[in-house]
Amino acid sequence: MNYGQFLRMMPEFYLVIILLVVFAIDFIMHRSEKKHDVLSGVAVALMLVLPFQIALLSEPAAAFGGMYVATQAANVMKIILSIGTVIVMIMAEPWLKNEGSKHVGEFYLLVISTLLGMFIMMSSGNFLLFFLGLETASVPMACLVAMDKWKKNSAEGAAKYILTATFSSGIMLYGLSFVYGATGTLYFDDVAHRIAYMAQYKSQLPMLLMGLVFFFSGLGFKLSLVPFHFWTADTYEGAPTPVTGYLSVVSKGAAAFALMFILMHAFAPLIEYWEYLLYIVIVLSITIANLFAIRQSELKRFMAFSSISQAGYIMLAVIGGSQMGMASLMYYVLVYVVANMAVFTVISTVEQNNGGTTLMSSYNGLYQTNPKLAFLMTLALFSLAGIPPFAGMFSKFFVFMAAAQQGSFWAYFVVFIALINTVVSLYYYLLIVKAMYIKQTDTPLPTFRTELFTRVALALCTAGIVLFGICSCIYDYFFAVSKSVM
């Protein structure tokens, strides 16, 4: 075995180095009062280098006989998720100081381990390696959800997450066994070639379709698509707010990219079947999530249903499996990362200064006492709703165009339903804006000064919300690199 092939996995190799460094510091300084500051500084500094290190990888790389395939599009997606992870680490600092100081080492180790699994998922060329990456990402995430284990909601949310993850992994493996039984291989490209050959003679087609449905069901859990979403609200509510933000954006982005890559490569000959599966899931996810979001009074549960709806919009880019679809997906995830993390940064800040509550009523009159925080929250919500001129409007436009490019009646119908639901989503996002600017209360949240880390996270997110909608070169670049996965 040529161990030099590991050097072709540079982003993953660098993450392993970060893991070892963080673990060594945590072990050596476990009784030091300066452990928190040193760990935070080293972890964030090393993670800041990661996007630049990935950007230097101009050429696609492959290792282990095609099990690992790093395309240009995958590397760009890794940069996006690395930026999202850095923002999570920065916004988590106030929470780690106040409540999670004893677990600062574990927090960074688990976050980096999860990101490592996501990188492996996105660069897999084989279903076996993909499954290993999926589990590497899922198991540490359950530990992150349970970090507030002394709180009832946290333990409940973690239990629901790990149980659902276990069942979904079993269903996915069951589906992959059908695929392997029908094709005799687990390599994406080989699976596609053999499916194309068998499709000509309708040979073993029911077994392949069963495998496809089971595989999609397992990955639908990671994306919290309807009807695989039942864990989402309780897990989002129970997890620490920085973990909820990480779960809602970084995890979802990796799963969406991996799903589209696999559908385009392994299951491309079955596109006439999985397109209709996507139509049903998209309509259900966007519509049901929007209707349930309107009824929420707890903000983290509210954002849980918002994330389910956003996952439905992301899936619009997958319809047709086109180059425009891949570019639109990457752009949507980039914009979603900065907008959603801005919202969760504000939620975390208010939570820290309001006795740990995340009820929507806590935001009544926020503009009177903390106008800057309310203004930044409004910008992020407007971007999530798709209001121009913010970046969220352009991200929705691109996924609508990618779906409509498919050209069928059902594609146009799904886009039409998504457009109607955009109006509904605007209504429930404005409920928070109404609470901050219009509703009055006798006991508004007192004026407080946000910490430096919070201000940095909000500045990065706000800059992204504004600039990503102006700089058209970003989408053009995504479109160019998307050729590497076609």
C-alpha positions as CSV (number, residue, x, y, z in Angstrom):
1,M,0.0,0.0,0.0
2,N,1.3,3.4,-1.0
3,Y,0.8,5.6,2.1
4,G,1.9,8.6,0.1
5,Q,-1.6,8.7,-1.2
6,F,-2.7,10.3,2.1
7,L,-0.8,13.4,1.0
8,R,-3.3,13.8,-1.8
9,M,-6.0,14.3,0.8
10,M,-4.5,17.6,2.0
11,P,-7.6,19.2,3.5
12,E,-8.4,16.1,5.5
13,F,-4.7,15.6,6.4
14,Y,-4.5,19.2,7.7
15,L,-7.7,18.7,9.8
16,V,-6.1,15.6,11.4
17,I,-3.1,17.7,12.3
18,I,-5.4,20.4,13.9
19,L,-7.1,17.6,15.8
20,L,-3.8,16.3,17.2
21,V,-2.6,19.8,18.2
22,V,-5.9,20.7,19.9
23,F,-5.9,17.3,21.7
24,A,-2.3,17.8,22.9
25,I,-2.9,21.3,24.2
26,D,-6.1,20.2,26.0
27,F,-4.2,17.2,27.6
28,I,-1.1,19.2,28.6
29,M,-3.0,22.3,30.0
30,H,-6.0,20.5,31.5
31,R,-5.4,22.2,34.9
32,S,-4.2,25.5,33.6
33,E,-6.3,28.7,34.0
34,K,-5.1,29.8,30.6
35,K,-6.3,26.7,28.8
36,H,-9.4,28.3,27.4
37,D,-7.6,31.3,25.9
38,V,-4.8,29.2,24.5
39,L,-7.1,26.5,23.0
40,S,-9.4,29.1,21.5
41,G,-6.6,31.1,19.9
42,V,-4.8,28.1,18.5
43,A,-8.0,26.3,17.2
44,V,-9.3,29.5,15.5
45,A,-5.9,30.4,14.1
46,L,-5.3,27.0,12.6
47,M,-8.8,26.9,11.2
48,L,-8.4,30.3,9.6
49,V,-5.5,28.9,7.6
50,L,-7.6,26.0,6.2
51,P,-9.6,27.9,3.5
52,F,-6.3,29.4,2.1
53,Q,-4.7,25.9,2.2
54,I,-7.6,24.4,0.2
55,A,-7.6,27.4,-2.2
56,L,-4.0,26.5,-3.2
57,L,-5.2,23.1,-4.5
58,S,-5.7,24.0,-8.1
59,E,-5.7,20.5,-9.5
60,P,-8.2,17.7,-8.9
61,A,-6.8,14.8,-6.8
62,A,-7.6,11.1,-6.5
63,A,-6.4,8.4,-4.2
64,F,-6.9,4.7,-3.3
65,G,-8.0,3.6,-6.7
66,G,-10.7,6.3,-7.0
67,M,-12.3,5.9,-3.6
68,Y,-11.2,9.5,-2.9
69,V,-11.9,12.0,-5.6
70,A,-11.3,15.7,-4.8
71,T,-12.8,17.9,-7.6
72,Q,-12.5,21.6,-7.9
73,A,-16.2,22.0,-6.9
74,A,-15.6,19.8,-3.8
75,N,-12.6,22.0,-2.8
76,V,-14.7,25.2,-3.2
77,M,-17.4,23.6,-1.0
78,K,-14.9,22.7,1.6
79,I,-13.7,26.4,1.7
80,I,-17.3,27.5,2.2
81,L,-17.9,25.0,5.0
82,S,-14.5,25.9,6.6
83,I,-15.6,29.6,6.7
84,G,-18.8,28.6,8.3
85,T,-17.0,26.5,10.9
86,V,-14.7,29.4,11.8
87,I,-17.7,31.7,12.3
88,V,-19.2,29.0,14.6
89,M,-16.1,28.9,16.6
90,I,-16.0,32.7,16.9
91,M,-19.6,33.0,17.9
92,A,-19.3,30.2,20.4
93,E,-16.7,32.0,22.5
94,P,-19.1,33.8,24.8
95,W,-21.0,30.6,25.5
96,L,-17.8,28.6,26.1
97,K,-16.7,31.2,28.6
98,N,-20.0,31.4,30.5
99,E,-21.4,27.9,30.4
100,G,-19.1,25.5,28.5
101,S,-15.7,26.5,29.9
102,K,-15.1,22.9,31.2
103,H,-15.7,21.5,27.8
104,V,-13.8,23.9,25.5
105,G,-11.4,21.2,24.4
106,E,-14.1,18.7,23.7
107,F,-16.1,21.3,21.8
108,Y,-13.2,22.1,19.3
109,L,-12.3,18.4,18.9
110,L,-15.9,17.4,18.1
111,V,-16.5,20.3,15.7
112,I,-13.2,19.6,13.8
113,S,-14.0,15.8,13.8
114,T,-17.4,16.5,12.3
115,L,-15.9,18.7,9.6
116,L,-13.4,16.0,8.8
117,G,-16.3,13.6,8.2
118,M,-18.1,16.1,6.0
119,F,-14.9,16.6,3.9
120,I,-14.7,12.8,3.4
121,M,-18.3,12.7,2.4
122,M,-17.9,15.4,-0.3
123,S,-14.7,13.8,-1.8
124,S,-16.0,10.2,-1.9
125,G,-15.9,8.2,-5.1
126,N,-17.2,5.1,-3.4
127,F,-20.2,4.4,-1.3
128,L,-18.2,2.7,1.5
129,L,-16.0,5.7,2.0
130,F,-19.0,8.0,1.8
131,F,-20.7,6.0,4.6
132,L,-17.6,6.2,6.7
133,G,-17.5,10.0,6.2
134,L,-21.2,10.2,7.1
135,E,-20.8,8.4,10.3
136,T,-17.6,10.4,11.2
137,A,-19.8,13.5,10.8
138,S,-22.9,12.2,12.6
139,V,-21.5,10.6,15.8
140,P,-19.5,13.7,17.1
141,M,-22.5,15.9,16.2
142,A,-24.6,13.9,18.6
143,C,-22.0,14.6,21.3
144,L,-22.1,18.3,20.5
145,V,-25.9,18.3,20.8
146,A,-25.6,16.7,24.3
147,M,-23.0,19.2,25.6
148,D,-25.7,20.8,27.8
149,K,-26.5,17.3,29.2
150,W,-27.6,18.7,32.5
151,K,-30.5,20.3,30.8
152,K,-33.5,18.2,30.0
153,N,-34.0,19.5,26.5
154,S,-30.4,18.8,25.6
155,A,-30.5,15.2,26.6
156,E,-33.8,14.7,24.8
157,G,-32.6,16.4,21.7
158,A,-29.4,14.3,21.6
159,A,-31.3,11.1,22.2
160,K,-33.7,11.8,19.3
161,Y,-30.8,12.8,17.1
162,I,-28.7,9.7,17.7
163,L,-31.6,7.3,17.5
164,T,-32.8,8.8,14.2
165,A,-29.3,8.8,12.9
166,T,-28.9,5.1,13.8
167,F,-32.1,4.1,12.0
168,S,-31.4,6.3,9.0
169,S,-27.9,4.8,8.7
170,G,-29.4,1.3,8.8
171,I,-31.8,2.2,6.1
172,M,-29.1,3.7,3.9
173,L,-26.9,0.6,4.3
174,Y,-29.9,-1.6,3.4
175,G,-30.4,0.5,0.3
176,L,-26.7,0.3,-0.6
177,S,-26.8,-3.5,-0.3
178,F,-29.5,-3.5,-3.0
179,V,-27.3,-1.3,-5.2
180,Y,-24.3,-3.6,-4.6
181,G,-26.4,-6.7,-5.2
182,A,-27.6,-5.4,-8.5
183,T,-24.4,-3.9,-9.8
184,G,-21.6,-5.7,-8.0
185,T,-19.6,-2.5,-7.3
186,L,-19.7,0.4,-4.9
187,Y,-17.7,2.9,-7.1
188,F,-20.0,5.7,-8.3
189,D,-18.8,5.7,-11.9
190,D,-19.0,1.9,-12.2
191,V,-22.4,1.9,-10.6
192,A,-23.6,4.4,-13.2
193,H,-22.2,2.4,-16.2
194,R,-23.8,-0.8,-15.0
195,I,-27.1,0.8,-14.3
196,A,-27.1,2.3,-17.8
197,Y,-26.5,-1.2,-19.2
198,M,-29.2,-2.8,-17.2
199,A,-31.7,0.0,-17.8
200,Q,-31.6,-0.9,-21.5
201,Y,-33.1,-4.3,-20.8
202,K,-35.1,-3.3,-17.6
203,S,-32.9,-5.8,-15.7
204,Q,-33.0,-5.7,-11.9
205,L,-34.6,-2.3,-12.1
206,P,-36.9,-2.8,-9.1
207,M,-33.9,-3.7,-6.9
208,L,-32.0,-0.6,-8.1
209,L,-35.0,1.7,-7.4
210,M,-35.5,0.2,-4.0
211,G,-31.8,0.9,-3.2
212,L,-32.1,4.5,-4.5
213,V,-35.2,5.2,-2.4
214,F,-33.5,3.8,0.8
215,F,-30.3,5.7,0.1
216,F,-32.2,8.9,-0.4
217,S,-34.2,8.3,2.8
218,G,-31.0,7.9,4.8
219,L,-29.5,11.1,3.4
220,G,-32.8,12.9,3.8
221,F,-32.3,12.7,7.5
222,K,-29.1,14.7,7.3
223,L,-30.9,17.3,5.3
224,S,-34.0,17.2,7.6
225,L,-36.2,16.9,4.6
226,V,-39.9,16.1,5.0
227,P,-40.8,13.3,6.0
228,F,-37.4,12.7,7.7
229,H,-37.6,15.9,9.7
230,F,-39.2,14.9,13.0
231,W,-36.0,15.1,15.0
232,T,-35.1,18.6,13.9
233,A,-37.2,20.9,16.1
234,D,-36.4,19.1,19.4
235,T,-32.7,18.7,18.6
236,Y,-32.3,22.4,17.6
237,E,-34.1,23.5,20.8
238,G,-32.1,21.2,23.1
239,A,-28.6,21.8,21.6
240,P,-26.4,24.8,22.6
241,T,-27.2,27.6,20.3
242,P,-23.7,27.6,18.6
243,V,-24.1,23.9,17.9
244,T,-27.6,24.5,16.5
245,G,-26.1,27.0,14.1
246,Y,-23.4,24.6,13.1
247,L,-25.9,21.8,12.6
248,S,-28.3,24.0,10.5
249,V,-25.8,25.3,8.0
250,V,-22.5,23.4,7.8
251,S,-23.9,19.9,8.1
252,K,-26.8,20.7,5.7
253,G,-24.4,22.1,3.1
254,A,-22.1,19.1,3.1
255,A,-25.1,16.7,2.8
256,A,-26.7,18.6,0.0
257,F,-23.4,18.7,-2.0
258,A,-22.8,15.0,-1.5
259,L,-26.4,14.1,-2.4
260,M,-26.2,16.0,-5.7
261,F,-22.8,14.6,-6.5
262,I,-23.9,11.0,-6.0
263,L,-27.2,11.5,-7.9
264,M,-25.3,13.0,-10.8
265,H,-22.6,10.3,-10.9
266,A,-23.9,7.1,-9.5
267,F,-27.6,7.4,-10.2
268,A,-27.6,9.5,-13.4
269,P,-29.2,6.8,-15.6
270,L,-32.2,6.8,-13.2
271,I,-32.8,10.5,-13.4
272,E,-36.3,10.0,-14.7
273,Y,-37.2,8.3,-11.4
274,W,-35.3,10.4,-8.8
275,E,-36.5,13.7,-10.3
276,Y,-40.1,12.8,-9.3
277,L,-38.9,11.8,-5.9
278,L,-37.3,15.2,-5.5
279,Y,-40.5,17.0,-6.7
280,I,-42.5,15.4,-3.9
281,V,-39.9,16.0,-1.2
282,I,-39.3,19.6,-2.2
283,V,-43.0,20.5,-2.2
284,L,-43.6,18.8,1.1
285,S,-40.5,20.2,2.8
286,I,-41.1,23.8,1.8
287,T,-44.9,23.8,2.4
288,I,-45.1,21.9,5.7
289,A,-42.1,23.6,7.2
290,N,-43.5,27.1,6.4
291,L,-46.9,26.2,7.9
292,F,-45.3,24.9,11.1
293,A,-42.9,27.8,11.4
294,I,-45.8,30.3,11.6
295,R,-47.0,28.6,14.8
296,Q,-43.7,28.7,16.7
297,S,-43.1,30.9,19.7
298,E,-39.6,29.5,20.6
299,L,-37.0,30.9,18.3
300,K,-34.7,27.9,18.0
301,R,-37.7,25.7,17.0
302,F,-38.7,28.5,14.6
303,M,-35.3,28.3,13.0
304,A,-35.5,24.5,12.8
305,F,-38.6,24.7,10.6
306,S,-36.9,27.6,8.7
307,S,-34.0,25.3,8.0
308,I,-36.3,22.5,6.8
309,S,-37.8,25.0,4.3
310,Q,-34.4,26.2,3.2
311,A,-33.3,22.6,2.6
312,G,-36.3,22.3,0.2
313,Y,-35.0,25.3,-1.7
314,I,-31.5,23.9,-1.8
315,M,-33.0,20.7,-3.4
316,L,-34.4,22.8,-6.2
317,A,-30.8,23.1,-7.5
318,V,-30.5,19.3,-7.6
319,I,-33.4,18.9,-10.1
320,G,-31.9,18.0,-13.5
321,G,-28.4,17.5,-12.2
322,S,-27.0,20.4,-14.4
323,Q,-23.9,22.5,-14.2
324,M,-26.1,25.5,-13.3
325,G,-27.7,23.4,-10.6
326,M,-24.3,22.6,-9.0
327,A,-23.3,26.3,-9.2
328,S,-26.6,27.4,-7.7
329,L,-26.3,24.9,-4.9
330,M,-22.8,26.2,-3.9
331,Y,-23.9,29.8,-4.1
332,Y,-27.1,29.1,-2.0
333,V,-25.1,27.3,0.7
334,L,-22.6,30.2,0.8
335,V,-25.3,32.8,1.3
336,Y,-27.2,30.6,3.7
337,V,-24.1,30.1,5.9
338,V,-23.6,33.8,6.5
339,A,-27.3,34.7,6.8
340,N,-28.2,31.9,9.1
341,M,-25.1,32.3,11.3
342,A,-25.9,35.9,11.7
343,V,-29.3,35.0,13.1
344,F,-27.9,32.4,15.4
345,T,-25.2,34.8,16.6
346,V,-27.9,37.2,17.7
347,I,-30.0,34.5,19.3
348,S,-26.9,33.3,21.2
349,T,-26.1,36.8,22.4
350,V,-29.7,37.5,23.5
351,E,-29.8,34.2,25.2
352,Q,-26.6,34.9,27.2
353,N,-28.0,38.2,28.4
354,N,-31.6,37.1,29.1
355,G,-31.3,34.2,31.5
356,G,-31.0,31.5,28.8
357,T,-34.5,32.0,27.3
358,T,-35.0,31.9,23.5
359,L,-38.7,32.8,23.3
360,M,-39.7,35.1,20.6
361,S,-41.4,37.4,23.1
362,S,-37.9,38.2,24.5
363,Y,-37.3,40.2,21.4
364,N,-40.2,42.6,22.0
365,G,-38.9,46.1,21.9
366,L,-35.3,45.0,21.2
367,Y,-34.8,47.9,18.8
368,Q,-35.3,50.4,21.7
369,T,-32.6,49.0,23.9
370,N,-30.2,47.3,21.4
371,P,-30.8,49.0,17.9
372,K,-27.7,47.7,16.2
373,L,-28.4,44.1,17.2
374,A,-32.0,44.4,16.0
375,F,-30.8,46.0,12.7
376,L,-28.3,43.2,11.9
377,M,-30.9,40.6,12.8
378,T,-33.3,42.3,10.4
379,L,-30.7,42.2,7.5
380,A,-30.1,38.5,8.1
381,L,-33.9,37.7,8.2
382,F,-34.5,39.7,5.0
383,S,-31.7,37.7,3.3
384,L,-33.2,34.4,4.4
385,A,-36.6,35.6,3.1
386,G,-35.1,36.5,-0.3
387,I,-35.8,40.2,-0.2
388,P,-33.7,42.4,-2.6
389,P,-31.0,43.7,-2.7
390,F,-29.6,41.2,-0.2
391,A,-27.7,38.0,-1.3
392,G,-30.6,35.7,-0.3
393,M,-32.7,37.1,-3.1
394,F,-30.1,36.1,-5.7
395,S,-29.5,32.7,-4.2
396,K,-33.2,31.9,-4.5
397,F,-33.3,33.3,-8.0
398,F,-30.4,31.0,-9.1
399,V,-32.0,27.8,-7.7
400,F,-35.3,28.7,-9.3
401,M,-33.6,29.1,-12.6
402,A,-31.7,25.9,-12.2
403,A,-34.9,24.0,-11.5
404,A,-36.8,25.7,-14.4
405,Q,-34.0,24.8,-16.8
406,Q,-35.1,21.2,-16.6
407,G,-38.0,22.3,-18.8
408,S,-40.8,19.9,-17.8
409,F,-44.3,20.8,-16.6
410,W,-43.6,19.4,-13.1
411,A,-40.4,21.4,-12.7
412,Y,-42.3,24.6,-13.5
413,F,-45.0,23.5,-11.1
414,V,-42.6,22.9,-8.2
415,V,-40.9,26.3,-8.9
416,F,-44.4,27.9,-8.8
417,I,-45.1,26.3,-5.4
418,A,-41.7,27.4,-4.1
419,L,-42.4,31.0,-5.2
420,I,-45.8,31.0,-3.3
421,N,-44.0,29.6,-0.2
422,T,-41.5,32.4,-0.5
423,V,-44.3,34.8,0.3
424,V,-45.3,32.7,3.3
425,S,-41.8,32.6,4.6
426,L,-41.6,36.4,4.3
427,Y,-44.6,36.6,6.6
428,Y,-43.1,34.5,9.4
429,Y,-39.7,36.1,9.2
430,L,-41.4,39.5,9.6
431,L,-42.9,38.2,12.8
432,I,-39.5,38.6,14.5
433,V,-39.0,42.0,12.9
434,K,-42.4,43.0,14.2
435,A,-41.5,41.9,17.7
436,M,-38.2,43.9,17.6
437,Y,-39.6,47.1,16.1
438,I,-43.3,47.3,16.8
439,K,-44.4,45.3,19.8
440,Q,-44.1,47.0,23.2
441,T,-43.4,45.4,26.6
442,D,-43.1,46.7,30.1
443,T,-39.9,44.7,30.6
444,P,-37.8,44.9,27.5
445,L,-34.4,43.3,27.3
446,P,-31.9,45.7,29.0
447,T,-29.2,47.5,27.0
448,F,-26.0,45.5,26.9
449,R,-22.6,45.6,25.1
450,T,-21.8,42.6,22.9
451,E,-18.5,40.9,23.3
452,L,-15.6,41.3,20.8
453,F,-16.1,37.8,19.3
454,T,-19.8,38.4,18.8
455,R,-19.1,41.6,17.0
456,V,-16.5,39.9,14.7
457,A,-18.9,37.1,13.8
458,L,-21.7,39.6,13.1
459,A,-19.4,41.8,11.0
460,L,-18.3,38.8,8.9
461,C,-21.9,37.6,8.4
462,T,-23.2,41.0,7.6
463,A,-20.4,41.7,5.1
464,G,-21.3,38.4,3.4
465,I,-25.0,39.2,3.2
466,V,-24.3,42.5,1.5
467,L,-21.3,41.7,-0.7
468,F,-22.2,38.3,-2.0
469,G,-25.3,39.8,-3.6
470,I,-23.2,42.5,-5.3
471,C,-20.2,40.5,-6.5
472,S,-21.5,38.6,-9.5
473,C,-18.0,37.1,-10.1
474,I,-18.6,34.7,-7.2
475,Y,-21.4,32.9,-9.0
476,D,-19.5,33.0,-12.3
477,Y,-16.6,31.3,-10.5
478,F,-18.9,28.7,-9.1
479,F,-20.3,28.0,-12.5
480,A,-16.8,27.6,-13.9
481,V,-15.7,25.1,-11.3
482,S,-18.9,23.1,-11.6
483,K,-17.6,21.7,-14.9
484,S,-15.3,19.5,-12.8
485,V,-18.2,17.3,-11.5
486,M,-20.1,17.0,-14.8
